[in-house]
Amino acid sequence: MSTQAIESLSEDTVRRIADERDEPEWLLETRLNALAALETAELPDVIQTPGRRWTDLEALDFEALVDPLNQSDATERAAGDDEVVVLPFTEAFDEYGDVIEANFGSVLDPEHNYLTALSVALFTTGTFVYVPEGVDVEDVTVRAEMNSRSLFSQTLVVAEESSSVTILESIESGDSAVDGDRYFSNLVEIAAGENANVQFGSLQNLDDDSYTYSLKRGVTDAYATVDWIESNFGSKLTRSDVETELNGDGSESQIVGTFFGTDDQHFDLNARVWHQAEHTTADLVTRGVLDDVARSVYEGVQDVGEDAWNTSSYQRENTLMLSDDAEADASPKLIIHNHDTEASHSATVGQVDAEDLFYLESRTIDSRTARNMLVEGFFVPVLEEIAVDEFRDDVRELVLQRLQ
């Protein structure tokens, strides 16, 4: 999928962003390489059937959406332990420049596709999280507001050997004075060292004039764990990719996803795991609800390599329809290259169970309250997979708001 060039974007624009942030030369070169890659880079792949493209990214008018020199956000970062480093990039380069240089772009190729290259070339906000060896911290939070037409964000997490961290990241719309459509992009890289444990939760609740693209990827060393919680409630069109490469023996990953679409929202959600080493385990769990004329597209991929012996990989995706006009498509995939594997995948789409609804109504519960109770119950299995109370409460509250 190709895209049109952004005529207003130039090398001077990128240099100005780097100069204003007093960035090192290596990062400027990375930005300029990403800018150059835009000339040939393709948009992310989307699922297609004959005569139909399930998500139309080509329709996005980047010339109108991208305003690189007027990016604005209000971001609060907090860490519950002084031993963990949680800083914006601009404050982290002086002391941790070598760590950032060694890991930035090592997990996620800046030139992976057109949207990643655009984000790396233009990002002005982001967070660096560094967890030294043996440090265990649970409550790292990054809460951001988007206050401009476009905003490009970058997050880098480096967890050293035998460390553990839980990170909760959220984005919502702030300044309502910005008229028209908006564009938000968020790239996340996680490098998990031997026996490290990283749990990364992300909650997107932007307004319905926003287009959202996010790509989150983690890489594991031996016996490391990278768990993702990905919740999408806002935005007119959301493209979300969450991926883990299990490169170390005995490493694990879980990807938990939730979404709730109303009006004409469109969610293109993708979860992918590559098993590259022995004794690796993955669990992909997604649940979502659609109402009105909302639409969801889901692709889950479990790729088991030739050397990934004794692998366990599971995937399940369930969508609940509250409207006859909503639409959901799912494409779970298993790609297995050796016989010593235990794997399964499933996807379901259905409506509220008529018998369950009738039972509640027969107990004098009105139909709307009964339906809402069943929707809340539908989310329970995936909420139980979220070990962080604060994040689970945030998701539950957004579900209740949508139902009301």
Beta strands, then each sheet from edge to edge (+ up, - down):
strand 1: 48-49
strand 2: 52-53
strand 3: 73-78
strand 4: 85-87
strand 5: 125-131
strand 6: 136-146
strand 7: 150-159
strand 8: 164-173
strand 9: 182-192
strand 10: 197-205
strand 11: 210-220
strand 12: 225-232
strand 13: 237-246
strand 14: 252-261
strand 15: 266-275
strand 16: 281-290
strand 17: 295-304
strand 18: 311-321
strand 19: 327-336
strand 20: 341-351
sheet 1: 1+ 2-
sheet 2: 3+ 6- 8- 10- 12- 14- 16- 18- 20-
sheet 3: 4+ 5- 7- 9- 11- 13- 15- 17- 19-
end
